[in-house]
């Protein structure tokens, strides 16, 4: 038996050593694998990834960046089919200089399947490749591999070429495990970079640095000869230069963990960030590029798609003069302008901190990107004499800029100060309001930039609790049913989320959404108040009947006092947590429940009133219940005063949350009189 075990271990070891990672060398053993050996829950895995970034000298152009990518991916089940589609984002300036445009070359791919013991291949064809122009700066090449099925393996490779010497972040971790990854970044001595591993990552790879010597040749031409006979002569020169190398050979890279209530899991991804620090060519002065936020501010304001857009006003001055006629109150001015922009220009779905079509055209056509709209808003507020400035933001799916950079931002909002009171504005969406922004933009910090080129960090995290106030009144019947009325009121972000979710729903569709997953609940007479008026709380009122509100066990009746509003389960089940819990905004929920007992019954037992706190004032839970004849009154208050719960506090918070869930599920027991 021991000999057999040793043989199996040797065979596995031999297979791991003998794997061939060259394109087209997929093995039967790889295709026969049904689950990942280290992460059996994985739907797919990267068997091998190779990325090689280098700079190649081209005559007449200079150094070109080449980014070579190769991946081999195992797809275990249908849930892993999404990994058969890939997007390659390419810079493509269709209106300005095209010298820094990126181009995709050498794209090829194959899907491998095992059919009756033989490996079959399906090549990626043109009908599986699509190009889309995202905006005037970016295009996307999307490709989907053919014949995807459970157990298949896909591999693809391509090269991105560009004259841009900026290096995009290099991801060293994915949502699926990576068995093996080799990457290498080789930069000529003329370009000096700061390198930084993401400090928020939980997986920290080991990198190595080295130096190599390379050379390139270039030709020059000169005119020679006499006055009467001229000829062109060519000469070739060789240049030796140093290459700085960062590389790693990684194995068994763990996947990012998909946890509940994470702001953006890719903020915690292991990645290498390389920021261009300096350019120094031979016999030329040094060009320092190590920047500060002040330099970034100046560069952004000098961009014609930013600073000039803020100064344009001829396209709206007549409309604004009429809108603000006889209006002197600054708050009213701001409100009128904010609502005017929201109603006049609709968001086209594209993010950006620089204008796409330009503010004047966006105003005329009634559509524009986020910068067209919010730069227009800032310009109008300034026109009205108000203190308004742009705030650069990186949306949640764009990560967090860790170094002074303008490329780390992809969105812009408005910061307004009125009577020493600051507020944040975003006019791109229907249900935004002062200090109520789209959730995607609530990503840690934004950078406020002023006309004098100074700048400051602005905390985007909401500090005011968004509330849900619930009044639940019902009567219990002897047939174990309940009839009653619910009034739910939502404020701030809770109102925003509900408005966004139910926008364009009919009354019947809203009723269906309330009843969904609530057993035999029947909702009638639904009324919605202030759905369109974002300055007011959103209120939802309805009547209901609930057939099985009570459970009869041995002649006693058992009641969950929150009925269909009872919580289901604790979303925090894991023993340990890798990433912070992000509720996005502070929460304050309050339930007032009035219960009329069924005729002929009285209370046998009630849950005990209690109060529990989490981490001092960061969270609290209060449960109060009292009896008054044939009436019961229950009051539940849940306050989560800190939107971000750190992973170090997870164990304590999990217990706090579990206590709240269990307490709200406790039964009231009734007995016959």
N, C-alpha and C positions, 0 to 999 in steps of 0.2 A: 504493500500500500504506500509506504514511504517512497519507494522507487517511482511509483506511478505519479505521486504528487510532485516529486522533483522533475519528472519528465514534462508534466504539464507546465510547471513554472518556467522551465527552459524553453518550451515551445512558445509560450507567451512572450518571454524575453526576446527570443529570436525574431518573432513577428514584429515587435516594437522597433528592434534594431534594423530589420530588413525593409521596413516600409520605404517605398520610393515616392518622393514628393514631387517628382518631375511631372509636368503637364502630360496627361494622357496615360499615366502609370497607376491607375486605380486598381486595387487588388480585389479578389473575391472575398478575402477575409474582411476587408472593410465593408463590402456590400452585405455580408452575412450578419454583421453586428446588428442586434435588435434594440439594445439599450446602451446608454453610455455607462462605462464601467464605474466612474466616480460620481456621476450625477444622473442616476436612473430616471429622475423626473424630467430631464431635458428633452424637449421636442426635437431639437437639432443640435449639432455641434460642429464647430470649425475644426476639422481634422488637421488642417495646416493652413497657415497664412504667411505670406512673404510680402514685405513692403520695402522698397529700395528707393530712396530719394537722393538724387545726385544732381550736379550741375555740369553741363557739357558745353564746351566752347564751340560756337558756330561763327564762321567767318562772316563779317558784316553785321552780325547781330550782337555777339557777346555771349555771355553765359545764359543758357537755357535750362530751366528746371525740368527734370524728368522724374515723374513719380510712378514707379512700376508697382502694380498690385496683382497678386495672385492669391486665390482662395480655393480651398477644397472643403465642401460642406456636406456633412451627412444629415439626411432628413429621416427621422425615426418614425414620425406619424403625421397625421393630417394637420395637427396643430402646428407643425413645423413647416408647412407649405409656404408660409409667408417669406421664408428665407430664400425662396427661389426667385424672388423679385428684388432687384437692386436699383438704387438711384445714385447717379454720379452727378454732383452739382459742379457746374463750370462757370467761371467768370466770363461774361460775354457782353462787352459794352457796345451796343448797337448804334450809339449816337456820337460818342467821343472817340478817343484814340483806341485802336484795336491792338496796340503793341503788347498789352498785358493779357489779352484774351487767352483762355485756356482751350486746348483742343484734345479730344480723346482719340487715341490711336490704338490699333492692334487688338480691338475687342474680339475675343473669341470665347466660346464656352461649350461644354459638353455635359449632358446628363447621362449617368450610367445606371443601368438596371441589371438585375440578375434574372435571366429567363432560362429555366431548365438547365441551370448550372453554367450557363454561358453569359459573359458580359456583353450587353448590347449598349450601343452609343447613339445618342440623339444630339446633333449639333445645333447650337444656337443659330437661328436664321434671321434674316432682315425683318420678317414679320413679327419677331419677338422683341425688336428694338424700336424705341420711340424717343423722339426729341420734343421737348416742350420749352418754349420761351417763357420763363417765369416773369421777368420784367426786363427793363432795358439794360440791366446789369448782369442778369443771371439766366442761364439756361440749364436744363436738366436732361440727361440721357437716362432713360429708364429701360431696363431689359428684364425679361422674364424667361427663365429657362424652360425648355420644352419637356413634355412627358414626365411630369412630376408625380411620383407615387411614393407610398410608404416604403422606406428602406433604401431609396435611391441615393446617389451621391451626385452632387453637381460640382463642377470646377469652372473657373473663368479667370481670365487675365486681361489686363489693359494697361495702357500707359497714358498719363496726362502730361502734356507738354505746355510750358508757359514761359514767358520772359519775366514773369513776376517772381521776385526773389523772396517774397514773404512765404513762409511755410505754414500750412494749415496744421492745426492740432493733430497729433498722431494718436489715434485711439489704441489702447493696449488691453482693452477689456470690452466684452460684449454682453448681451443678455443671455447668450448661450456659452457653454464652456469652449475654451480653445485648447486643443491638445498640444499643439506646437506652433510657435510663432517666431519667425526671424525677421527683424527689421534693422535697417541701417540708414542713417542720415549722414551724407558726406557733403560738407560745405567748403568752398574754397576760402583761403585765408583772407580774401578781399571782402568777404561778408562775415561779420561777426555777430553771433546770436547769443542772447540769454536763453538758457534752457531751464525748464522748471517742470517737475512732476506735479500733477494736481494734488495739492495738500489735503483736499477733502476726501480723497479716495481711501478706501479701506484696504485695497490690495496695492502694495508698493513693489513694482518690479525692480530687479537689479539691472542697471545699465552700465556699460563700459565705455570709456573714452580712449581714443588713440589718435595718432597722427600718421598720415601717409604723405608721400611725395609723388606728385604727378606733373605732367607737362602738356602743353598744347602748342600747336604751330599756327602761325598766321602769315598771310602774304601781304606785301605792300607793293605798290607800283610807283614808278617815277619816270619822268621824261628825260631822255639823254640824247646826245648827238650834237651836230652843228646847227647853225642858223638855218641852213638849207635842207639838212636831212635830220628829221626828228624820229625817234623811236621810243617805245614804251618798254621799260625793263621791269621785271618782277623779281622780288627777293622774298625769301622765306626765313622767318625767325622762329626760334623755339623759346618758350617761356616755361621755366620750372616754378612750381608753386606748391605750397603746403595745403593739405586737405585735412580738416578737422572732422573726426568721425565719432558719432554716437551710435551704439548698436546694442542689441540684446538678442539672446537666444532663449526664449521663454518656453516653459512646458507646464502643463496642467494649470492654465490660467482659469481661476474660478469665474463663473458668470456673475454679472450684477444680479442682486437679489430683488425680485419683484415683491415689494412690501406694500401694505395698505398705507394710504395717506403719506405718500412721498411727493415732494414738490416736483422734482424732475430727477429721476434716478441717474441720468447721465451727468448731473452735477457731481456725482460721487464716483464717476468712472475713472479708472486709471488711464492717464493720457500724458503725453509729452507735449509741453507747450514751448514753442520756440519763437522768441520775439527778436526781430532784427535790431541790432544795437548800433552798428557802425558799418560804413562802407569806406574802404581804403584801397584805391587802385595805385599801382606803382607810379611814382612821379606826379601824383596828384594830391591835393590837400585832403585831409580826412573829413568825411561827411558824417558827423555824429547823428545817430538816429534814436539813441536812447532818449526817450521822451518823458515829459511830465504831463499832468492833466492840463496845465495851462497851455502847453504846446498843442495838445490834442484839441483843445477848445478853439484855438486860433485856426488850425487847419480846417476844422469843421465849419466855422463861421465863414471862412474864405471860399468854401465850396459853393459854386453858383446854385446848386440844388438845395442849399440850406440858407445861408445868410441872405442872399439876394431875395429869396422867396419871402423872408420875414419883412423885407423892406417894401415889397410891392403892396399897393393899396388902391390903385386906380380902378381896379375891377369891382370893388365893393363899396367905395366911399359914398356913392349916392344912396345905396340901399341902407347903409349903416346910419347915414345922416337922418333918414326918415325913421329908422328903427329906434334911434336914441333921442329923437326930438323931445325936448322938455324933460328928459330923464337926467337927474343929477345924482341919485343914490348909486354908489359904486357897486353894491351887491346886485341891485336890479339891473344895472348895465351888464355886469358879467353874466347874469342869468339869461338876459335877452340875447346876448351874443352867442352864448353856449348853445341855446336851443335853436337859434337861427342856423348855425353851422350844422348841427345834427339833422335838421330838417332839409337843409339845402343840398348837402353833399353826402352821398352814401359811400361807405367803404367798399373797395373793389376786391377785398380779400388778401391783398398783398401788404406785408410789413415792410418797414424801412424807416430810417431817420432822415433820409434825403428824399426830395420830391420825385415822383415818377413822371406824371404828365405836367407838373407845375401847378401852382396854386390858382393862377388865373384861369387856366383851361379846366381844372377840376371844378372850379366855381361855376363856370359856364356850362360844362357838360353834366354836372351833378354827380360826378364819381371821381374817386382818386384813392391813392394808397394812404397808409396811416400818416405819413409825413405831409402829404398834400393837405390833409384835413386838419391835423393838429398844428402845423406851422401857420396855416390860414387862421386858425383860432387865436393863436398867440399874436399874430399881426393885428387882428381886429381888436383884441383886448388892449394892445398898446395904442392903437389908433384912438381908443376911447379914454386914454390917459391912465390906464391901469398898469400895475407892475406885474408883467407876465414874462416868463422865460421858459425856454425849452428844457426838458429833462430827458437825457438819453437813457434808454432802457434796453436791457437784453431780456427778451421774453424767455419763459421757462424752458422752451424747447431749444433755446440757443445757448444755454449755459450761463456762466457768470464770468465776466472779464476780471482776471486776476492781476493784470498789469495795465499801465496806462496805454490805451489803444482805442482807436476809433472803429476798428473792424470788429471789436467784441460786442458792439451794440447793433441792434437791428430794429429799433423802435424808438418813437419819441412821443412824449406826452407834454402837457402844459402845467407849469407851476405858477400859481397866482397868489399874490399877497394883497389882501384888502383889510385895512384898519388893523394892521399887525397880526392878522389871522391868515395862515397859509392853507391853501387847498390845492388838490391835484385834480386835473381835468383831462378827459379823453372823450372826444366827440365822434369817435369812429363807430360806436354802437348805440343802438336805440335806447337801451335801458341804463346807460351810464348816468352818473350824477356827480356833483361835487364830492370828491374823496371816495367815489365808488368807481373803480377802474375795471376793465376786463381782467379776469383772473389770470390770464397768461402773462400780464405785465407786473404782477405782484411777485417779483423775483429779487428779493433781498434789497439791493440798493440801486438807485438811479443817479446819474450825474447831471446836476443842474448847471447850465452854462449861461453866463450873462453877457450883455453887450460889451462890457469892458474886458471880456476874455478871462475873467476869473471864474472859478467853478467850485462846487462843493458836492459832497455826497448827500443824498436825500434818502432817508429810510422809507421804503415803500410798504413796509409791513403795517397793516391796519392796526390801530390801537384801541378803537372804539368797538365794543362788543356788538355784533349783529344778533338781533333778538328774534326768537319765536315765542309768541305768547298764545297759549292754547287754553280755551275754555271748553270743557267737555261736560255736558249736562245730560243725564239719561235716567230713564225709569226702567226698573227690572220688573219683568212679568212672571207670573206663576208658570207659564209655559217655557221658561228658561231663556226667553228672548229679551232684547233691550231695544228701546226706541229713544231717540234723543236728538241733540243738536250740538254741532261743533262750530266754534268760531276760532280761526287761526289767523294771527296777525304776524307779518314778517317785516323786519326793518333792515335797512342798509344792505349788506351783501346777501343775507338770507332772502331778502326781497328780490334782489338782482338775479340770483340763481333761479328762483322760482319763475320770475318773469321770462328769463331766457328759455327755460325748459318748456314753458307752456305757451310761448308766443305762437300765434296762428292756430292754436287749438280752438275747436268749437266747444260749446258748453258740454256737449255729450262726451267729447274726447277727454275733457278735464275730469268728468265724473268717472270715466273708465280708468284714468290714471290713478284716481283716489282708491277705487275699488280693487285695482290690480293686486293680486297676491293676498287679499284680505278675506279669504274663504267666502262666506255667503253675505258679506256686507252689501247692503243696497243703499245708495246715496240718492237723495232727491232734493229738489229746490235749491240747487247750488247758486250762490250769488258771489260775484267777485267785485270788490271795490278797489278803485285806484290802480287798476292794472297798468294803464298807460301813464298815469301821473307819478313819475319817479320821485317827486318831492314829498310824497306821502307814503306811509306804510301800506303794504299790500295786504288786503284782508280777504279771507275765504270763509264763507258761511254756508253750511249745508245741514240738512236733516238726514237722519239715517235710521235704518232698522238692522238689527244684528241678531239672527235667529238663535245662535248657540252661545249666548253671552255667559251662561251659567252651566256648570257641570254638577250633576247630581250623583253623589257618591254616598251610599248608605243613608240616604235621607237628608244629608247635609249638602248645601249648595256652595260651590267654590267659584270665586270670581276673580278675574284679573282686572283690577280697577281701571286700567288704561284701555281695556278692550283691544280694538284693532290698532291702537296707537302704541301698544307695548313694543319695546325693542325686541329684535329677533335674537341676535347673538353678538358676542364680543369679536370685533374684527382683529383684535390683537391676541393671536393665539400662540405665536412663537415664543419659545423660552427666552431667546435673545433677539436683539434688534440691531441691525447694522447701521441704519440711517435714521435721522431724526423723523419724528412724526410731524407732519405739516398740515394743520387744520386750515391754513391760508389766512384765516381771520379769527379773532376771539369770538367766542360763542356764549350766548346767554339764553337758555331755554327755560320757560316756566309753564307748568301745567296746573290749572285749577279744575278739579273734578268734583262735581256734585252728583251724588247717587241717591235715587229714591228706591228704598228697599221694596221687594215684592210683598204684597199683602199676606199677612200670616207668618212673616219671618222676622227674626231679629239677629243681631250680631252674636256669633259664637266666639270668634277671635279676629283680631286685627293685627296687621304688621306693626311692629314698633316704630315710633317716630325716631329719626336719627339724623345725624349730620356727620359728614366726612370731608376732610380737606386733603388736597394733594400739594405737596411741596410749598407749604405756607399759603400764600395768597394766589398761587398759580391756578388752582382749581378748587371747586367746592361742590358738594352735593347735599341738598337738604330734602328730607322726606318727612312730611307732617300729615298725620291722619287723625280725625276726631269724629265722634259719633254724636248726633243730635236727634234723638228719637228715631224716626223712620228715615232720617237723612244721614248720609255720610259725606264728609268733605275731605278731599285729599289735595295736598299742595306739594308739588315737586319742583325744585329749582336746580338747574345744572349750569354751572359757570365754568368755562374754560377760558381763563383770562390771558393766557399766553398761547399764541398761535403755533409756536414751534416748541415741541417737546424733544429735548436732546436724548440721544440713545442711552446716555449714562443714567437717565431717569426712567428708562423704559419699564424696568421691573416694577418700580413703585407705581408708575402710571397704569400699567396693566392691571394691577391689583385694585387700584382706584376705579378703573373703568368697569372691571368685572363686578365689583361691589355694586356699582350703579345699576348694571344690567340685572343682576340677581334681585336687588331690592325692588326694582320696578315690576318684576315678575311675581313677587310674593302674592299669595292669594288671601283674599278676604273670605272667611268662612261664615255662612249663615245657617241658622237652625230654625226649626218650626217653633212658633210661640206655644 
